Amino acid sequence: MFKVGDRVAPFDNMTMKGTVVDMRKQGSDQWMVGGAMQHIFIIKVALDSDKGEMEFRADRLRRIE
């Protein structure tokens, strides 16, 4: 799992590197065969480039060194 201060990049665009600045839970309204899905984490990332901050789902990010 991620924590504030981790260096991350999205899987689909590894050149967008940044630092985690905030995390929050978001409820899901999708229903599956066994019931409702659990919450998902939305992570706010301060990008290294001049693009400011962006929010990503936690499953779209990977930790980098």
C-alpha positions in Angstrom: 0.0 0.0 0.0 1.1 3.6 -0.5 1.8 6.3 2.1 2.3 10.0 1.9 5.8 10.8 0.7 6.1 7.7 -1.6 7.4 8.2 -5.1 5.0 6.8 -7.7 4.2 6.7 -11.4 1.1 5.5 -13.3 1.4 2.1 -15.1 0.2 3.6 -18.4 2.6 6.6 -18.4 5.8 5.9 -16.5 7.2 9.3 -17.4 4.7 11.1 -15.1 6.6 10.7 -11.8 5.5 12.3 -8.6 5.1 12.2 -4.8 2.0 11.1 -2.9 0.6 14.1 -1.0 -2.9 12.8 0.1 -5.0 9.6 0.1 -8.8 9.2 0.6 -11.3 6.4 0.4 -14.1 6.5 -2.1 -17.1 4.3 -1.8 -18.1 2.1 -4.8 -21.7 1.7 -6.1 -20.9 -1.3 -8.2 -22.6 -4.6 -7.3 -21.0 -8.0 -7.9 -22.5 -11.5 -7.6 -21.5 -11.7 -3.9 -22.6 -8.1 -3.0 -21.1 -4.6 -3.2 -17.5 -3.9 -3.9 -15.3 -2.5 -1.1 -14.1 1.1 -1.2 -11.3 2.2 -3.5 -8.4 4.5 -2.6 -7.9 7.8 -4.5 -4.4 9.1 -4.3 -3.4 12.7 -5.0 0.1 13.0 -6.6 2.2 16.1 -6.9 3.9 15.7 -10.3 7.6 16.5 -10.8 6.8 18.4 -14.0 4.9 21.7 -13.9 1.5 20.0 -14.3 0.7 20.4 -10.6 -1.3 17.7 -8.8 -3.4 14.9 -10.2 -5.6 12.2 -8.7 -5.3 8.5 -9.6 -6.9 5.3 -8.4 -4.5 3.3 -6.3 -4.6 0.4 -8.7 -3.3 2.6 -11.5 -0.1 3.5 -9.7 3.2 1.7 -8.9 5.9 2.7 -6.4 9.2 3.7 -7.9 12.6 4.1 -6.4 
